[in-house]
Amino acid sequence: MIDVYTWPTPNGHKVHIMLEECGLEHNIHGINIRKGDQFSNDFLKISPNNRIPAIVDQVGPGGAPYSLFESGAILIYLAEKTGKFLPAEVRARHDTLQWLMFQMGNVGPMFGQAHHFRNYAAEKMEYSIERYTNESGRLYRIMDKHLGENEYLAGDEYTIADIATFPWSRGPERRGQDIELLPNVKRWIETIQARPAVAKALTVLEEHQSKPTDVIDEETRSIMFGAKQFENR
Ligand SMILES: N[C@@H](CCC(=O)N[C@@H](CS)C(=O)NCC(=O)O)C(=O)O
């Protein structure tokens, strides 16, 4: 049994998709990051960076419980545990890890900044909006070119690289991008969201899913981006 500490965000959805795809038994524990659940001592013990997702595998290596944070590390762990979605062949394996790192180091952080400055920042700063919208466009175009030559990010097979990147890539209009200009990304998004495991995973805690129209109140702003976030713990 795997305990998942999570929230319906792109990083949370990566793990929800992987668990559904692998058919692993799991319990969902909602960590409401808008209300500050991520700062509780119990959660910080398993996720010292006060971010979701985190997991505790009750039957980890050697049969003892094992906890992990960082979605990329969780995907690799679950892939190795199940032998699924991370090819064994050396080139295919490293192609997968390469695109997984592309997501972790580029797509997630840059798209996250685009969301922040376009939707959440109290002050609308033209420079920051333009910088992260342009950077998001650049990353989408890299994916679009690559997906024009490959069915999935790591080649012919659906892997943890796709599982990590899909939840961040859907709804490109949130990052100021026109999906019609990204035909290969569009085809890839549609293929992945038609998978039953993905459709099911996207319903996890869906009543708490944030919408572009959400208004952020002062308490949430302090928790997510202000004094509460930067307190010494
Ligand atoms: N690199 C981390 C990023 C995780 C992350 O940024 N999680 C966000 C939600 S998508 C979060 O928990 N935010 C809580 C906070 O900012 O306090 C991962 O991939 O797991």
The ligand as an SDF file (V2000), in Angstrom:
LIG
                    3D

 20 19  0  0  0  0  0  0  0  0999 V2000
   10.0800   19.9450   -7.9080 N   0  0  0  0  0  0  0  0  0  0  0  0
    8.9280   19.6120   -7.1080 C   0  0  0  0  0  0  0  0  0  0  0  0
    7.9340   20.7500   -7.1900 C   0  0  0  0  0  0  0  0  0  0  0  0
    6.7020   20.4690   -6.3520 C   0  0  0  0  0  0  0  0  0  0  0  0
    5.8000   21.6910   -6.2720 C   0  0  0  0  0  0  0  0  0  0  0  0
    6.1570   22.8050   -6.6770 O   0  0  0  0  0  0  0  0  0  0  0  0
    4.6110   21.4700   -5.6960 N   0  0  0  0  0  0  0  0  0  0  0  0
    3.6770   22.5820   -5.4930 C   0  0  0  0  0  0  0  0  0  0  0  0
    2.3290   22.2390   -6.0710 C   0  0  0  0  0  0  0  0  0  0  0  0
    2.4480   21.9110   -7.8270 S   0  0  0  0  0  0  0  0  0  0  0  0
    3.5040   22.8090   -3.9960 C   0  0  0  0  0  0  0  0  0  0  0  0
    3.4330   21.8600   -3.2410 O   0  0  0  0  0  0  0  0  0  0  0  0
    3.4360   24.0520   -3.5380 N   0  0  0  0  0  0  0  0  0  0  0  0
    3.2860   24.3240   -2.1410 C   0  0  0  0  0  0  0  0  0  0  0  0
    3.9760   25.5650   -1.6980 C   0  0  0  0  0  0  0  0  0  0  0  0
    4.4150   26.3470   -2.5880 O   0  0  0  0  0  0  0  0  0  0  0  0
    4.1010   25.8110   -0.4960 O   0  0  0  0  0  0  0  0  0  0  0  0
    8.3130   18.2890   -7.6020 C   0  0  0  0  0  0  0  0  0  0  0  0
    8.3590   18.0810   -8.8140 O   0  0  0  0  0  0  0  0  0  0  0  0
    7.8080   17.4970   -6.7820 O   0  0  0  0  0  0  0  0  0  0  0  0
  1  2  1  0
  2  3  1  0
  2 18  1  0
  3  4  1  0
  4  5  1  0
  5  6  2  0
  5  7  1  0
  7  8  1  0
  8  9  1  0
  8 11  1  0
  9 10  1  0
 11 12  2  0
 11 13  1  0
 13 14  1  0
 14 15  1  0
 15 16  2  0
 15 17  1  0
 18 19  2  0
 18 20  1  0
M  END
$$$$
